[in-house]
């Protein structure tokens, strides 16, 4: 197994999993070479920012927003509270308040968590995992937008509860494109936002802003959302909206699931139209625009596969070229870091060679 690591993280003694290659394709260090401490500064001088090292696990500890043990605890809390909720029986809903605070605390306590780039994994539809995933993404988006702590807290609560109303409808919404349902079924599905809102409308522990975020989570700019067809969407509502839209496309809630790159392309295509540009840009500060193993065609007509990310530059990842501009298979492992190559950009995502 192997993983990419930043040069600054090397401590010496790591084993290279692949050749270290310069921009002009010269091999500096061969695969299986132990990295000596004195190599590190030399690599920096030569402009090498990342290397691939051998590892027992290919997953970087910061490839997910919440650590697995934290995610498990929070997910159990959500299942316990929401899974047993019945309409107008809200006694246990207040526990969601502390769950939201736990998520916020665990994100904020680790500076690397806030600064890292994440790859959201494709998965089967699960309303509870969806709620937690949306919550973590929405909190990070709020942090990137430098929203106040109170607003971020309300976003967290609303995110965990945003699909509460789905418990009170009979329409099958898993792996189903809602637009293909008959008019009556579509109307019932779209009522879930109202059902969720009315279920918490009298809760004193929940702010009016959090309730509004819950109600507005399917509203879009220009009045094309529901249930109110609002034309002016508060920024905190857009934060939940963009994260919810992205994640439901991946796990198949209210739609046919798509691959992560397709969901990313859709979010990029609605920038400034359905959500404010600043909200979309904040979202892409931590979401990898091109996840690991994505095949892409570059503007010079070469084809590469994404092998690493550049923090703060989600659209300029690290690639391994596999086809040259003439369509021939690359014989050597040519690594291209798009943050260093300024005359080439990713032109399109390709599904297969």
Buried (B, 14 or more C-beta within 10 A) or exposed (E): EBBBBEBEEBEEEBEBBBBBBEBEBEEBBEBEBEBEEEBBEEBEEEEBBBBBBBBEEEEBEBBBBBEEEBBEBBBEBBBBBBEEBEEEEBEEBBBBBEBBEBBBEBBBEEEEBBEBBBBBEEBEBBBBBBBBBBBBBBBBBBBBBEBEEEBBBBBBBBBBBBBBBBBBBEBEBBBBEBEEBEEEBBEBBBBBBBBBBBBBEEBEEBBEBBBBBBBBBBBBBEEEBBBBEBEEBBBBBBBBBBBBBBBBBBBBBBBEBBBBBBBBBBBEEBBEEBBBEBBBBBBBBBBBBBBBEBBBBBEEEBBBBBBBBBEEBBBBBBBBBBBBEEEEEBEEBBBBBBBEBEEBEBEEBEEEE
